[in-house]
Amino acid sequence: MRVKGKVSTGAGLLQPYVRVNVYRSSSGTDVARFIGPAGATDIATRTGGTSTELAGGATLQVTDSVSLYAEVGKLWSSGGGVRTEGSVDASLGVKLRW
């Protein structure tokens, strides 16, 4: 889900937004087999789980061909066999059109 808006400023059109994503992967098991001279060993790892991402940012349209953007977000584990989490991520950028 994404919620966005538009605000006119002296520097240009500002478009702030907030987004929420839910990622779901199927449950199962991955197996790695290690074979040596004395025998073999299987290591099983569960797969599948749910993660939720929350991010917010904005785009500033400076001119028709130049815009600036920034975003900050985080990923959380929401359940399942796999715990996928992330630290706070951020990005800054410039978009040029010609």
PyMOL commands that set and color helices and strands:
alter all, ss='L'
color gray80, all
select strands_A, chain A and resi 2-4+7-9+12-36+39-61+66-79+89-96
alter strands_A, ss='S'
color yellow, strands_A
deselect
rebuild
show_as cartoon
